[in-house]
Amino acid sequence: MNISPAEARLKKLRMRSWRRGMKEMDLILGPYADAHIAELSAADLDSYEQLLDENDQDLYLWVTGAKDCPERLSLMLDQIARASGVGR
């Protein structure tokens, strides 16, 4: 069964969202990815992929609003925070 490069990318992003290394981030990013990444634009997917390259401890502080996040990730983190019902 052949899958398109776009489908492969989404599958990889979902896996990276669920297998972070910090359980709290698994529980925030995993459900977000399952529910929303298929609807994201190419630019938003690029931003989400950049976000996944960040350290989990930093991501957790940023998404919960405990610490200011880099401007380049602000819109994506706001979307994730709203969807998951956490701070910000």
N, CA, C and O atoms as a GROMACS GRO file, in nm:
protein
  352
    1MET      N    1   0.085  -0.118   0.000
    1MET     CA    2   0.000   0.000   0.000
    1MET      C    3   0.089   0.124   0.000
    1MET      O    4   0.173   0.140   0.089
    2ASN      N    5   0.072   0.208  -0.097
    2ASN     CA    6   0.149   0.331  -0.107
    2ASN      C    7   0.074   0.444  -0.040
    2ASN      O    8  -0.046   0.460  -0.056
    3ILE      N    9   0.150   0.523   0.037
    3ILE     CA   10   0.090   0.643   0.094
    3ILE      C   11   0.164   0.763   0.036
    3ILE      O   12   0.282   0.756   0.003
    4SER      N   13   0.092   0.871   0.023
    4SER     CA   14   0.150   0.992  -0.036
    4SER      C   15   0.250   1.055   0.062
    4SER      O   16   0.244   1.029   0.182
    5PRO      N   17   0.339   1.137   0.010
    5PRO     CA   18   0.431   1.208   0.100
    5PRO      C   19   0.358   1.293   0.204
    5PRO      O   20   0.402   1.304   0.318
    6ALA      N   21   0.245   1.352   0.166
    6ALA     CA   22   0.167   1.432   0.260
    6ALA      C   23   0.112   1.345   0.373
    6ALA      O   24   0.116   1.384   0.490
    7GLU      N   25   0.060   1.228   0.338
    7GLU     CA   26   0.008   1.136   0.439
    7GLU      C   27   0.120   1.084   0.529
    7GLU      O   28   0.100   1.070   0.650
    8ALA      N   29   0.235   1.057   0.472
    8ALA     CA   30   0.350   1.011   0.550
    8ALA      C   31   0.394   1.118   0.649
    8ALA      O   32   0.429   1.088   0.763
    9ARG      N   33   0.393   1.244   0.604
    9ARG     CA   34   0.431   1.354   0.693
    9ARG      C   35   0.335   1.365   0.811
    9ARG      O   36   0.378   1.380   0.925
   10LEU      N   37   0.206   1.358   0.783
   10LEU     CA   38   0.107   1.366   0.892
   10LEU      C   39   0.123   1.251   0.990
   10LEU      O   40   0.113   1.270   1.111
   11LYS      N   41   0.147   1.132   0.938
   11LYS     CA   42   0.166   1.015   1.023
   11LYS      C   43   0.288   1.035   1.114
   11LYS      O   44   0.284   1.005   1.233
   12LYS      N   45   0.396   1.085   1.055
   12LYS     CA   46   0.518   1.110   1.133
   12LYS      C   47   0.494   1.216   1.240
   12LYS      O   48   0.540   1.202   1.353
   13LEU      N   49   0.422   1.323   1.204
   13LEU     CA   50   0.395   1.428   1.302
   13LEU      C   51   0.306   1.377   1.416
   13LEU      O   52   0.326   1.414   1.532
   14ARG      N   53   0.209   1.292   1.384
   14ARG     CA   54   0.125   1.234   1.490
   14ARG      C   55   0.210   1.149   1.585
   14ARG      O   56   0.195   1.158   1.707
   15MET      N   57   0.298   1.068   1.528
   15MET     CA   58   0.383   0.983   1.612
   15MET      C   59   0.472   1.068   1.701
   15MET      O   60   0.487   1.040   1.820
   16ARG      N   61   0.533   1.171   1.644
   16ARG     CA   62   0.620   1.259   1.723
   16ARG      C   63   0.541   1.333   1.830
   16ARG      O   64   0.597   1.368   1.934
   17SER      N   65   0.414   1.358   1.806
   17SER     CA   66   0.329   1.427   1.904
   17SER      C   67   0.297   1.338   2.023
   17SER      O   68   0.289   1.386   2.136
   18TRP      N   69   0.279   1.211   1.998
   18TRP     CA   70   0.243   1.117   2.104
   18TRP      C   71   0.363   1.059   2.178
   18TRP      O   72   0.348   1.009   2.289
   19ARG      N   73   0.480   1.064   2.119
   19ARG     CA   74   0.599   1.002   2.180
   19ARG      C   75   0.705   1.108   2.204
   19ARG      O   76   0.807   1.112   2.136
   20ARG      N   77   0.680   1.191   2.302
   20ARG     CA   78   0.764   1.306   2.329
   20ARG      C   79   0.880   1.274   2.423
   20ARG      O   80   0.995   1.299   2.389
   21GLY      N   81   0.851   1.221   2.538
   21GLY     CA   82   0.952   1.202   2.641
   21GLY      C   83   0.904   1.260   2.773
   21GLY      O   84   0.956   1.228   2.880
   22MET      N   85   0.806   1.346   2.765
   22MET     CA   86   0.742   1.404   2.884
   22MET      C   87   0.592   1.377   2.870
   22MET      O   88   0.527   1.427   2.779
   23LYS      N   89   0.540   1.299   2.959
   23LYS     CA   90   0.401   1.253   2.949
   23LYS      C   91   0.301   1.368   2.935
   23LYS      O   92   0.203   1.357   2.861
   24GLU      N   93   0.326   1.477   3.007
   24GLU     CA   94   0.235   1.591   2.997
   24GLU      C   95   0.226   1.643   2.854
   24GLU      O   96   0.118   1.679   2.807
   25MET      N   97   0.339   1.647   2.786
   25MET     CA   98   0.338   1.694   2.648
   25MET      C   99   0.276   1.591   2.554
   25MET      O  100   0.212   1.628   2.456
   26ASP      N  101   0.292   1.462   2.583
   26ASP     CA  102   0.222   1.359   2.507
   26ASP      C  103   0.071   1.384   2.512
   26ASP      O  104   0.001   1.376   2.411
   27LEU      N  105   0.022   1.415   2.633
   27LEU     CA  106  -0.121   1.431   2.654
   27LEU      C  107  -0.175   1.563   2.600
   27LEU      O  108  -0.296   1.577   2.582
   28ILE      N  109  -0.089   1.658   2.575
   28ILE     CA  110  -0.131   1.784   2.513
   28ILE      C  111  -0.119   1.776   2.361
   28ILE      O  112  -0.214   1.806   2.289
   29LEU      N  113  -0.003   1.734   2.313
   29LEU     CA  114   0.022   1.735   2.169
   29LEU      C  115  -0.043   1.618   2.095
   29LEU      O  116  -0.086   1.634   1.981
   30GLY      N  117  -0.050   1.502   2.157
   30GLY     CA  118  -0.109   1.385   2.092
   30GLY      C  119  -0.252   1.407   2.048
   30GLY      O  120  -0.284   1.391   1.931
   31PRO      N  121  -0.340   1.443   2.142
   31PRO     CA  122  -0.479   1.467   2.103
   31PRO      C  123  -0.494   1.584   2.005
   31PRO      O  124  -0.579   1.581   1.916
   32TYR      N  125  -0.410   1.687   2.022
   32TYR     CA  126  -0.415   1.799   1.927
   32TYR      C  127  -0.382   1.749   1.787
   32TYR      O  128  -0.453   1.781   1.691
   33ALA      N  129  -0.277   1.673   1.775
   33ALA     CA  130  -0.237   1.622   1.643
   33ALA      C  131  -0.347   1.535   1.582
   33ALA      O  132  -0.381   1.550   1.465
   34ASP      N  133  -0.402   1.445   1.662
   34ASP     CA  134  -0.507   1.357   1.611
   34ASP      C  135  -0.627   1.437   1.558
   34ASP      O  136  -0.686   1.402   1.456
   35ALA      N  137  -0.662   1.542   1.629
   35ALA     CA  138  -0.782   1.618   1.594
   35ALA      C  139  -0.760   1.727   1.489
   35ALA      O  140  -0.854   1.762   1.417
   36HIS      N  141  -0.638   1.782   1.480
   36HIS     CA  142  -0.624   1.905   1.403
   36HIS      C  143  -0.519   1.908   1.291
   36HIS      O  144  -0.533   1.988   1.199
   37ILE      N  145  -0.416   1.825   1.296
   37ILE     CA  146  -0.308   1.849   1.199
   37ILE      C  147  -0.349   1.822   1.054
   37ILE      O  148  -0.292   1.880   0.962
   38ALA      N  149  -0.446   1.737   1.033
   38ALA     CA  150  -0.490   1.712   0.895
   38ALA      C  151  -0.554   1.836   0.834
   38ALA      O  152  -0.562   1.848   0.711
   39GLU      N  153  -0.600   1.929   0.918
   39GLU     CA  154  -0.666   2.051   0.871
   39GLU      C  155  -0.569   2.168   0.856
   39GLU      O  156  -0.608   2.272   0.803
   40LEU      N  157  -0.444   2.154   0.902
   40LEU     CA  158  -0.351   2.265   0.901
   40LEU      C  159  -0.299   2.294   0.760
   40LEU      O  160  -0.286   2.205   0.677
   41SER      N  161  -0.271   2.420   0.736
   41SER     CA  162  -0.211   2.461   0.609
   41SER      C  163  -0.065   2.413   0.607
   41SER      O  164  -0.012   2.371   0.710
   42ALA      N  165  -0.003   2.419   0.491
   42ALA     CA  166   0.137   2.380   0.479
   42ALA      C  167   0.226   2.465   0.569
   42ALA      O  168   0.318   2.414   0.632
   43ALA      N  169   0.198   2.595   0.576
   43ALA     CA  170   0.276   2.684   0.662
   43ALA      C  171   0.258   2.649   0.809
   43ALA      O  172   0.354   2.650   0.886
   44ASP      N  173   0.134   2.617   0.849
   44ASP     CA  174   0.109   2.577   0.988
   44ASP      C  175   0.174   2.443   1.019
   44ASP      O  176   0.223   2.423   1.131
   45LEU      N  177   0.176   2.352   0.924
   45LEU     CA  178   0.246   2.224   0.945
   45LEU      C  179   0.395   2.247   0.965
   45LEU      O  180   0.457   2.181   1.048
   46ASP      N  181   0.452   2.340   0.890
   46ASP     CA  182   0.593   2.374   0.909
   46ASP      C  183   0.616   2.429   1.049
   46ASP      O  184   0.714   2.392   1.115
   47SER      N  185   0.528   2.515   1.094
   47SER     CA  186   0.538   2.573   1.228
   47SER      C  187   0.523   2.464   1.335
   47SER      O  188   0.596   2.463   1.434
   48TYR      N  189   0.428   2.374   1.314
   48TYR     CA  190   0.408   2.265   1.410
   48TYR      C  191   0.532   2.176   1.416
   48TYR      O  192   0.574   2.132   1.523
   49GLU      N  193   0.590   2.149   1.301
   49GLU     CA  194   0.710   2.067   1.296
   49GLU      C  195   0.826   2.135   1.370
   49GLU      O  196   0.904   2.068   1.439
   50GLN      N  197   0.839   2.266   1.356
   50GLN     CA  198   0.941   2.341   1.430
   50GLN      C  199   0.915   2.331   1.580
   50GLN      O  200   1.008   2.316   1.659
   51LEU      N  201   0.789   2.340   1.617
   51LEU     CA  202   0.753   2.328   1.758
   51LEU      C  203   0.794   2.192   1.814
   51LEU      O  204   0.842   2.184   1.927
   52LEU      N  205   0.776   2.087   1.736
   52LEU     CA  206   0.812   1.953   1.782
   52LEU      C  207   0.962   1.936   1.801
   52LEU      O  208   1.006   1.844   1.871
   53ASP      N  209   1.041   2.022   1.741
   53ASP     CA  210   1.186   2.016   1.758
   53ASP      C  211   1.232   2.079   1.889
   53ASP      O  212   1.348   2.066   1.927
   54GLU      N  213   1.142   2.146   1.958
   54GLU     CA  214   1.177   2.213   2.084
   54GLU      C  215   1.180   2.114   2.201
   54GLU      O  216   1.124   2.005   2.194
   55ASN      N  217   1.246   2.156   2.305
   55ASN     CA  218   1.259   2.081   2.430
   55ASN      C  219   1.123   2.074   2.500
   55ASN      O  220   1.053   2.174   2.510
   56ASP      N  221   1.086   1.956   2.548
   56ASP     CA  222   0.956   1.938   2.615
   56ASP      C  223   0.938   2.027   2.737
   56ASP      O  224   0.829   2.081   2.759
   57GLN      N  225   1.041   2.043   2.816
   57GLN     CA  226   1.029   2.126   2.937
   57GLN      C  227   0.995   2.270   2.899
   57GLN      O  228   0.913   2.335   2.964
   58ASP      N  229   1.058   2.320   2.794
   58ASP     CA  230   1.026   2.455   2.747
   58ASP      C  231   0.885   2.460   2.689
   58ASP      O  232   0.808   2.551   2.719
   59LEU      N  233   0.851   2.362   2.606
   59LEU     CA  234   0.717   2.359   2.546
   59LEU      C  235   0.608   2.361   2.652
   59LEU      O  236   0.509   2.432   2.639
   60TYR      N  237   0.627   2.284   2.757
   60TYR     CA  238   0.525   2.276   2.862
   60TYR      C  239   0.505   2.413   2.927
   60TYR      O  240   0.392   2.457   2.949
   61LEU      N  241   0.615   2.480   2.958
   61LEU     CA  242   0.606   2.613   3.020
   61LEU      C  243   0.541   2.713   2.925
   61LEU      O  244   0.463   2.798   2.968
   62TRP      N  245   0.573   2.703   2.796
   62TRP     CA  246   0.516   2.795   2.698
   62TRP      C  247   0.368   2.771   2.677
   62TRP      O  248   0.288   2.865   2.677
   63VAL      N  249   0.329   2.646   2.660
   63VAL     CA  250   0.188   2.616   2.628
   63VAL      C  251   0.097   2.642   2.747
   63VAL      O  252  -0.020   2.674   2.729
   64THR      N  253   0.149   2.630   2.868
   64THR     CA  254   0.068   2.657   2.986
   64THR      C  255   0.070   2.804   3.024
   64THR      O  256  -0.005   2.846   3.112
   65GLY      N  257   0.156   2.882   2.959
   65GLY     CA  258   0.165   3.025   2.988
   65GLY      C  259   0.252   3.059   3.106
   65GLY      O  260   0.256   3.174   3.149
   66ALA      N  261   0.323   2.960   3.161
   66ALA     CA  262   0.411   2.985   3.275
   66ALA      C  263   0.535   3.064   3.235
   66ALA      O  264   0.600   3.126   3.320
   67LYS      N  265   0.567   3.062   3.106
   67LYS     CA  266   0.684   3.133   3.055
   67LYS      C  267   0.652   3.184   2.915
   67LYS      O  268   0.581   3.118   2.839
   68ASP      N  269   0.702   3.302   2.881
   68ASP     CA  270   0.681   3.355   2.747
   68ASP      C  271   0.749   3.268   2.643
   68ASP      O  272   0.859   3.218   2.664
   69CYS      N  273   0.681   3.250   2.531
   69CYS     CA  274   0.735   3.166   2.424
   69CYS      C  275   0.797   3.254   2.315
   69CYS      O  276   0.771   3.374   2.308
   70PRO      N  277   0.881   3.192   2.232
   70PRO     CA  278   0.934   3.265   2.117
   70PRO      C  279   0.820   3.310   2.025
   70PRO      O  280   0.723   3.237   2.005
   71GLU      N  281   0.831   3.429   1.971
   71GLU     CA  282   0.727   3.485   1.885
   71GLU      C  283   0.694   3.394   1.768
   71GLU      O  284   0.577   3.384   1.728
   72ARG      N  285   0.794   3.326   1.712
   72ARG     CA  286   0.773   3.241   1.595
   72ARG      C  287   0.681   3.123   1.623
   72ARG      O  288   0.624   3.065   1.531
   73LEU      N  289   0.666   3.086   1.750
   73LEU     CA  290   0.580   2.974   1.788
   73LEU      C  291   0.450   3.016   1.855
   73LEU      O  292   0.366   2.933   1.886
   74SER      N  293   0.434   3.145   1.876
   74SER     CA  294   0.323   3.196   1.954
   74SER      C  295   0.186   3.155   1.899
   74SER      O  296   0.101   3.106   1.974
   75LEU      N  297   0.163   3.175   1.770
   75LEU     CA  298   0.031   3.142   1.712
   75LEU      C  299  -0.001   2.993   1.724
   75LEU      O  300  -0.113   2.955   1.758
   76MET      N  301   0.098   2.910   1.695
   76MET     CA  302   0.076   2.765   1.703
   76MET      C  303   0.050   2.723   1.848
   76MET      O  304  -0.039   2.642   1.874
   77LEU      N  305   0.127   2.776   1.941
   77LEU     CA  306   0.106   2.742   2.081
   77LEU      C  307  -0.030   2.790   2.131
   77LEU      O  308  -0.092   2.722   2.212
   78ASP      N  309  -0.075   2.905   2.085
   78ASP     CA  310  -0.209   2.951   2.121
   78ASP      C  311  -0.317   2.854   2.073
   78ASP      O  312  -0.411   2.823   2.146
   79GLN      N  313  -0.302   2.807   1.949
   79GLN     CA  314  -0.398   2.710   1.894
   79GLN      C  315  -0.400   2.582   1.977
   79GLN      O  316  -0.506   2.529   2.009
   80ILE      N  317  -0.282   2.534   2.012
   80ILE     CA  318  -0.272   2.410   2.090
   80ILE      C  319  -0.330   2.430   2.228
   80ILE      O  320  -0.403   2.343   2.277
   81ALA      N  321  -0.299   2.542   2.293
   81ALA     CA  322  -0.350   2.570   2.427
   81ALA      C  323  -0.502   2.576   2.427
   81ALA      O  324  -0.567   2.519   2.515
   82ARG      N  325  -0.560   2.646   2.328
   82ARG     CA  326  -0.706   2.654   2.320
   82ARG      C  327  -0.769   2.517   2.299
   82ARG      O  328  -0.869   2.484   2.363
   83ALA      N  329  -0.711   2.440   2.210
   83ALA     CA  330  -0.766   2.308   2.178
   83ALA      C  331  -0.755   2.211   2.295
   83ALA      O  332  -0.841   2.125   2.314
   84SER      N  333  -0.649   2.225   2.374
   84SER     CA  334  -0.627   2.130   2.484
   84SER      C  335  -0.683   2.178   2.618
   84SER      O  336  -0.691   2.102   2.714
   85GLY      N  337  -0.723   2.306   2.624
   85GLY     CA  338  -0.781   2.359   2.748
   85GLY      C  339  -0.678   2.390   2.855
   85GLY      O  340  -0.712   2.396   2.974
   86VAL      N  341  -0.552   2.409   2.816
   86VAL     CA  342  -0.450   2.448   2.913
   86VAL      C  343  -0.432   2.598   2.910
   86VAL      O  344  -0.492   2.666   2.826
   87GLY      N  345  -0.349   2.652   2.997
   87GLY     CA  346  -0.326   2.795   3.016
   87GLY      C  347  -0.307   2.878   2.890
   87GLY      O  348  -0.369   2.848   2.788
   88ARG      N  349  -0.225   2.978   2.896
   88ARG     CA  350  -0.192   3.079   2.793
   88ARG      C  351  -0.296   3.183   2.794
   88ARG      O  352  -0.288   3.278   2.716
   0.00000   0.00000   0.00000
